[in-house]
């Protein structure tokens, strides 16, 4: 199965929650991402080092946008519905385990680490991938020391399944725990929820 990431980005623009909305990633989003990297805790759970100059972030955002334009991944920014303020960057990437699996990655600005905004975003995007595509497995990876990211995966319904090692951009090996949820598990979760409580994903 070949995932149409370009079509997915188009459909993701209709995804919203009570507080957040999604839109395609644009070059100007590098500015709030650069601001986020000024917090060392933001970089602690990533596979890249804290940038020293703004241009390093612009180059990273440009690389993501180029990959999205080639249909290799889907990238969107989450913004506050009322103000348009940038909340975070969310990506769907192919996962090596299967053509029917995608991995989600989210970079949330430290200003929105509280108030369950990150959970709201991850839950909405997790629901969206199953609602808007034929993906069979959603994967989320996080370092064991990154308790926030691991908790975010679990709150989104993903369960820890394996430990893997990946290369940091410094070429150091980094231990990660991969969490995942299958389409069947997601459908079972949806069936268990009362209709009045299913507000994490709206279209």
Rosetta blueprint (number, residue, H / E / L):
1 X L
2 X L
3 X L
4 X L
5 X H
6 X H
7 X H
8 X H
9 X H
10 X H
11 X H
12 X H
13 X L
14 X L
15 X L
16 X E
17 X L
18 X L
19 X L
20 X E
21 X E
22 X E
23 X E
24 X E
25 X L
26 X L
27 X L
28 X L
29 X H
30 X H
31 X H
32 X H
33 X H
34 X H
35 X H
36 X H
37 X L
38 X L
39 X L
40 X H
41 X H
42 X H
43 X H
44 X H
45 X L
46 X L
47 X L
48 X L
49 X L
50 X L
51 X L
52 X L
53 X L
54 X H
55 X H
56 X H
57 X H
58 X H
59 X H
60 X H
61 X H
62 X H
63 X H
64 X H
65 X H
66 X H
67 X H
68 X H
69 X H
70 X L
71 X L
72 X L
73 X E
74 X E
75 X E
76 X E
77 X E
78 X E
79 X E
80 X E
81 X L
82 X L
83 X L
84 X L
85 X L
86 X E
87 X E
88 X E
89 X E
90 X E
91 X E
92 X E
93 X E
94 X E
95 X L
96 X L
97 X L
98 X L
99 X L
100 X L
101 X E
102 X E
103 X E
104 X E
105 X E
106 X E
107 X E
108 X E
109 X L
110 X H
111 X H
112 X H
113 X L
114 X L
115 X L
116 X L
117 X H
118 X H
119 X H
120 X H
121 X H
122 X H
123 X H
124 X H
125 X H
126 X H
127 X H
128 X H
129 X H
130 X H
131 X H
132 X H
133 X L
134 X L
135 X L
136 X L
137 X E
138 X E
139 X E
140 X E
141 X E
142 X E
143 X L
144 X L
145 X L
146 X L
147 X H
148 X H
149 X H
150 X H
151 X H
152 X H
153 X H
154 X H
155 X H
156 X L
157 X L
158 X L
159 X E
160 X E
161 X E
162 X E
163 X E
164 X E
165 X E
166 X E
167 X E
168 X L
169 X L
170 X L
171 X L
172 X L
173 X E
174 X E
175 X E
176 X E
177 X E
178 X E
179 X E
180 X E
181 X E
182 X E
183 X H
184 X H
185 X H
186 X H
187 X H
188 X H
189 X H
190 X H
191 X H
192 X H
193 X L
194 X L
195 X H
196 X H
197 X H
198 X L
199 X L
200 X L
201 X L
202 X E
203 X L
